């Protein structure tokens, strides 16, 4: 197995801390609290020179930094994608059905069998079961079919020279240069997403440095061309975030009539407490009378499925800070392992909400005395809490979901 140099290990752990602390392997979800280094008027060539000097100061060999930065190009497409904001929020049904479909489940099961020996080895070393590893692989790159076509050095240089999240992407660029300098992959083969995510499991460079391993013994950590390296690296990353091999991610459950939905999205309770509240598994069987704690999710409101999610659900969210994503990983893993479809599928007759309509909703809630925070068009925790409080006050099912009944009550209408 690859053993990084002391220089690599020290720097990679420091670099990874910022990204892992943000709770995601993907730059699109990470915040950059540092003051941007670049200015809107800084010349791209001058910025490249500054970044090259920084890389050398941080331990990258001068010939590597010079060669890579000389070939780094400004990519306007990257800036356009970074600025793009989705006009409509995605419904849970649309999100889940696009990512967990019959074709992906069938292929995932075939790959689980094909790579059984490798996956069993990873499970022995990391505690992460094979179906989860295959599920991450499927969601990230459709089982290696699409890694992204962007030059990672050019994309990261472009973003590092842009003022919006300059320091975050500067750190990612420094890590990418170190990966090249260590000989894991040539610069001209380092391709990935517009934000710099790379390989089968779409690691950002800082996560690569901290958690990528050489599982096939060729002396390189190659997440593009070596499936053993990629999946073992994924297992090690999940293990580092506290994966508990004794438990699953969560499960679909059935809620009793008249259930108090104010308990959803709240604190974690022991299974024994959820059992006392009348929750059963999806088939009506009693939950285990155990102290293991779980949180209740109803991502599509009271008409959709309900889930009790455990510690590993939070680990999955350390990979990507989206509850939809974490449910999709867990559900796909279950299906790949042989489970059937959800007993209560999410309703598909729920329209996507435009950002302007969500702003209307937040404004209406605030005007009615229910604090949804500053209207920003994002259905975050504060907005869901305000929805739930309004629903309780109006005698509606307090599931925190912006259904048609709620929108009509608040007179939130579509705008042309």
C-alpha positions in Angstrom: 0.0 0.0 0.0 1.2 3.5 -0.8 2.8 5.3 2.1 3.0 9.1 1.6 6.0 11.1 2.5 6.1 13.0 5.8 5.8 16.3 3.8 2.8 15.0 1.9 1.1 13.6 5.0 1.6 16.8 7.0 0.4 19.1 4.3 -2.5 16.9 3.1 -4.0 16.5 6.6 -3.9 20.3 7.0 -5.4 20.9 3.6 -8.1 18.3 4.0 -9.2 19.7 7.3 -10.8 22.7 5.7 -12.8 20.7 3.2 -13.8 17.9 5.5 -14.8 20.5 8.1 -17.1 21.9 5.4 -18.7 18.5 5.3 -18.3 17.5 1.7 -15.9 16.1 -0.9 -17.4 18.5 -3.5 -16.4 22.1 -3.8 -19.8 23.2 -4.9 -21.1 22.6 -1.4 -18.1 24.0 0.6 -17.9 27.5 2.1 -14.8 29.6 1.9 -14.6 31.8 5.0 -11.2 33.2 4.2 -10.6 36.6 2.6 -10.2 36.1 -1.2 -6.7 36.7 -2.4 -7.5 37.6 -6.0 -9.2 40.9 -7.0 -11.6 41.3 -10.0 -8.9 43.3 -11.9 -5.9 41.1 -11.2 -4.3 39.9 -14.4 -4.6 36.1 -15.0 -1.0 35.9 -15.8 0.0 37.7 -12.6 -2.3 35.5 -10.6 -0.7 32.4 -12.1 2.7 33.6 -11.2 1.6 34.3 -7.6 0.1 30.9 -7.3 3.2 29.3 -8.7 5.3 31.0 -6.1 2.9 29.9 -3.3 3.1 26.3 -4.5 7.0 26.4 -4.4 6.8 28.0 -0.9 4.5 25.2 0.2 6.9 22.5 -0.9 6.0 21.7 -4.6 9.2 21.3 -6.7 9.8 24.4 -8.8 10.0 22.5 -12.1 6.5 20.9 -11.4 4.9 24.2 -10.4 6.4 26.0 -13.4 5.4 23.4 -15.9 1.8 23.0 -14.7 1.1 26.7 -14.2 2.6 27.5 -17.6 0.0 25.3 -19.2 -3.0 26.4 -17.0 -5.6 28.2 -19.1 -8.4 30.5 -18.1 -11.7 28.7 -18.6 -14.7 31.0 -18.8 -17.0 28.0 -18.8 -15.9 27.2 -15.3 -16.8 30.7 -14.1 -20.2 30.4 -15.8 -20.9 27.1 -14.0 -19.7 28.5 -10.7 -22.1 31.4 -11.0 -25.1 29.4 -12.2 -27.9 29.0 -9.6 -30.7 26.6 -10.2 -33.9 28.4 -11.1 -36.1 25.6 -9.6 -35.7 23.6 -6.5 -35.7 19.8 -7.2 -38.5 17.7 -5.7 -37.5 14.7 -3.7 -39.3 12.4 -6.2 -37.4 13.9 -9.1 -34.1 13.7 -7.3 -34.5 10.1 -6.1 -36.0 8.7 -9.2 -33.3 10.1 -11.4 -30.6 8.6 -9.3 -32.0 5.3 -8.1 -33.6 3.7 -11.1 -34.0 0.1 -12.3 -31.1 0.3 -14.7 -28.7 1.6 -12.1 -29.8 -1.0 -9.6 -29.3 -3.8 -12.1 -25.9 -2.6 -13.1 -24.9 -2.0 -9.4 -25.9 -5.6 -8.6 -23.8 -6.9 -11.5 -20.8 -4.9 -10.4 -21.2 -6.0 -6.8 -20.8 -9.6 -8.0 -18.1 -8.8 -10.5 -15.9 -7.1 -7.9 -16.9 -9.2 -4.9 -13.3 -10.0 -3.9 -12.1 -6.4 -4.0 -15.2 -5.2 -2.1 -14.8 -7.9 0.6 -11.2 -6.8 1.1 -12.3 -3.2 1.5 -15.0 -4.1 3.9 -12.4 -6.1 6.0 -10.1 -3.1 6.1 -12.6 -0.2 6.5 -15.8 -1.7 7.8 -17.8 -0.2 4.9 -20.0 -2.8 3.1 -19.7 -3.3 -0.6 -23.2 -2.1 -1.6 -22.5 1.3 -0.1 -19.2 1.6 -2.0 -20.9 0.6 -5.3 -23.7 3.1 -4.5 -21.3 6.0 -4.1 -19.6 5.0 -7.3 -22.9 4.9 -9.1 -24.0 8.3 -7.9 -20.7 10.0 -8.4 -19.7 8.9 -11.9 -22.4 6.4 -13.0 -20.0 3.6 -12.3 -17.0 5.3 -13.9 -18.8 6.3 -17.1 -18.2 10.0 -16.7 -15.4 11.6 -14.7 -15.7 15.1 -16.1 -13.7 16.5 -19.1 -12.2 19.6 -17.5 -8.5 20.1 -17.0 -8.3 20.1 -13.2 -5.2 22.4 -13.0 -6.8 24.9 -15.4 -10.2 24.8 -13.7 -8.7 25.3 -10.2 -6.4 28.0 -11.4 -9.4 29.8 -13.0 -11.4 29.6 -9.7 -8.4 30.5 -7.6 -8.0 33.7 -9.6 -11.6 34.6 -9.2 -12.5 36.6 -6.1 -15.6 34.7 -5.1 -13.9 31.7 -3.4 -10.3 32.3 -4.2 -8.7 30.9 -1.0 -10.7 27.7 -1.1 -9.8 26.9 -4.6 -6.2 28.1 -4.1 -5.9 25.4 -1.4 -7.3 22.9 -3.9 -4.9 23.9 -6.5 -1.9 23.6 -4.1 -3.1 20.0 -3.3 -3.5 19.2 -7.0 0.0 20.4 -7.7 1.3 18.2 -4.9 -0.5 15.2 -6.3 1.2 15.8 -9.7 4.5 16.4 -7.9 4.2 13.1 -6.1 3.8 11.3 -9.4 0.3 9.9 -8.9 -0.9 11.3 -12.3 0.6 13.6 -15.0 -0.9 17.0 -15.2 -2.3 16.5 -18.7 -4.3 13.4 -17.5 -5.7 15.1 -14.4 -9.3 15.7 -15.6 -12.4 16.1 -13.6 -15.4 18.3 -12.9 -15.5 22.0 -13.4 -14.9 22.4 -9.6 -12.0 20.0 -9.5 -13.6 16.7 -8.3 -11.7 13.8 -9.7 -11.8 10.1 -10.6 -14.2 7.3 -10.0 -15.4 8.7 -6.7 -14.9 12.4 -7.4 -12.5 13.4 -4.7 -11.4 17.0 -4.3 -7.6 17.3 -4.3 -7.4 17.9 -0.5 -9.4 14.8 0.2 -7.3 12.9 -2.3 -4.1 13.8 -0.4 -5.6 12.9 3.0 -7.4 9.7 2.0 -6.4 8.2 -1.3 -4.4 5.0 -1.2 -2.5 2.7 -3.5 -4.6 -0.5 -3.2 -3.2 -2.2 -6.3 0.4 -1.9 -5.3 1.7 -0.1 -8.3 3.2 2.8 -6.3 0.6 5.4 -7.3 -2.8 6.5 -6.0 -4.7 6.5 -9.3 -8.4 7.3 -8.8 -8.9 7.5 -12.6 -7.6 4.2 -13.9 -7.5 1.9 -10.9 -10.8 0.8 -9.4 -9.1 -0.8 -6.4 -7.4 2.5 -5.6 -10.6 4.5 -6.0 -13.0 2.2 -4.0 -10.4 1.5 -1.3 -9.9 5.3 -1.0 -13.6 5.8 -0.7 -13.7 3.2 2.1 -10.9 4.9 4.0 -12.5 8.3 3.7 -15.8 7.0 5.1 -13.9 5.1 7.8 -12.1 8.3 8.8 -15.5 10.0 9.3 -16.6 7.3 11.7 -18.4 4.7 9.6 -20.0 2.2 12.0 -19.9 -1.3 10.4 -22.4 -2.7 12.9 -25.3 -0.6 11.6 -27.0 0.4 8.3 -27.6 3.9 7.1 -31.3 4.0 8.1 -34.6 2.5 7.0 -38.0 3.3 5.6 -40.6 3.3 8.4 -44.4 3.6 8.7 -45.9 6.4 10.9 -49.1 5.9 12.9 -52.3 7.9 12.2 -52.2 11.3 13.9 -48.4 11.2 14.3 -46.8 14.4 15.7 -44.7 15.6 12.7 -43.0 18.2 14.8 -40.7 15.3 15.9 -39.4 15.1 12.3 -36.0 16.8 11.6 -35.5 17.1 15.3 -33.3 15.5 17.9 -32.2 11.9 17.7 -34.1 9.4 19.9 -33.5 5.8 20.7 -35.3 3.2 18.6 -37.1 2.1 21.7 -38.6 5.7 22.0 -39.7 5.7 18.3 -41.3 2.3 18.9 -43.3 3.7 21.8 -44.5 6.5 19.5 -46.1 3.9 17.2 -43.5 3.9 14.4 -43.0 0.5 12.8 -40.8 -0.7 9.9 -42.1 -0.1 6.4 -44.0 -3.4 6.5 -45.7 -2.8 9.9 -43.4 -4.9 12.0 -42.3 -3.6 15.4 -38.9 -1.8 15.6 -36.2 -3.4 17.7 -36.3 -2.3 21.3 -32.7 -0.9 21.2 -30.9 2.2 22.5 -29.4 3.0 19.1 -30.4 6.6 18.2 -32.1 7.7 15.0 -33.5 10.8 13.5 -36.8 11.0 11.6 -36.9 12.4 8.1 -40.0 13.1 5.9 -38.3 14.6 2.9 -41.4 14.7 0.7 -43.9 15.6 3.5 -46.6 13.4 5.0 -47.7 12.0 1.6 -44.2 10.6 1.0 -41.9 8.1 2.6 -40.6 8.4 6.2 -37.1 7.3 7.3 -35.3 6.7 10.5 -31.7 7.5 9.9 -28.7 6.4 12.1 -25.1 7.5 12.6 -24.0 6.4 9.2 -26.4 8.7 7.6 -24.4 11.6 9.1 -21.3 10.0 7.8 -22.7 10.0 4.3 -23.6 13.7 4.7 -19.9 14.2 5.5 -19.4 13.2 1.8 -22.1 15.5 0.5 -24.1 17.8 2.7 -27.5 17.0 1.2 -30.1 14.9 2.9 -31.5 14.0 -0.6 -28.1 12.7 -1.6 -27.6 10.8 1.7 -31.0 9.1 1.3 -30.2 8.3 -2.3 -26.9 6.6 -1.3 -28.6 4.5 1.4 -31.6 3.6 -0.7 -29.4 2.6 -3.7 -27.1 0.6 -1.5 -30.2 -1.3 -0.1 -31.5 -1.9 -3.6 -28.1 -3.1 -4.8 -27.9 -5.5 -1.8 -31.3 -7.0 -2.9 -34.0 -4.9 -1.2 -37.1 -3.9 -3.0 -38.5 -0.5 -3.8 -39.9 1.9 -1.2 -43.3 0.9 0.2 -44.4 4.5 0.1 -42.9 6.2 -3.0 -42.6 10.0 -3.0 -45.5 11.8 -4.7 -44.7 12.8 -8.2 -47.5 15.4 -8.6 -45.6 18.0 -6.6 -44.4 20.9 -8.7 -40.8 22.2 -8.5 -40.7 25.6 -6.8 -38.9 28.5 -8.4 -36.5 30.5 -6.3 -38.8 33.5 -6.7 -41.7 31.5 -5.4 -39.7 30.3 -2.4 -38.8 33.9 -1.7 -42.5 34.7 -1.8 -43.2 31.9 0.7 -40.5 33.1 3.1 -41.7 36.6 2.9 -45.3 35.5 3.5 -44.2 33.4 6.5 -42.3 36.4 8.0 -45.2 38.7 7.4 -47.5 36.2 9.2 -45.2 36.2 12.2 -43.3 33.0 11.5 -39.6 33.6 11.3 -38.2 32.0 8.1 -35.0 34.1 8.1 -33.9 36.4 5.4 -35.7 35.5 2.2 -33.1 33.8 -0.1 -35.1 31.3 -2.2 -33.6 28.3 -0.4 -35.7 25.8 1.6 -33.3 25.5 4.5 -33.9 24.5 8.2 -35.2 27.9 9.2 -37.8 27.9 6.5 -38.9 24.4 7.2 -39.2 25.2 10.9 -41.3 28.3 10.1 -43.5 26.2 7.8 -44.1 23.6 10.5 -45.0 26.3 13.0 -47.5 27.9 10.6 -49.0 24.5 9.8 -49.5 23.8 13.5 -51.1 27.2 14.0 -53.5 26.6 11.1 -54.4 23.0 11.9 -52.5 21.6 8.9 -50.3 18.5 9.1 -47.1 20.0 10.5 -44.6 18.1 8.2 -42.6 21.2 7.4 -43.2 20.6 3.7 -44.4 23.4 1.3 -47.3 21.5 -0.3 -50.1 23.1 -2.3 -52.4 23.4 0.7 -49.7 25.5 2.5 -49.0 27.6 -0.6 -52.7 28.3 -1.1 -53.2 29.3 2.6 -50.3 31.8 2.3 -51.5 32.9 -1.1 -48.1 32.1 -2.7 -48.8 32.0 -6.4 -46.7 31.3 -9.5 -45.3 34.3 -11.2 -45.0 34.5 -15.0 
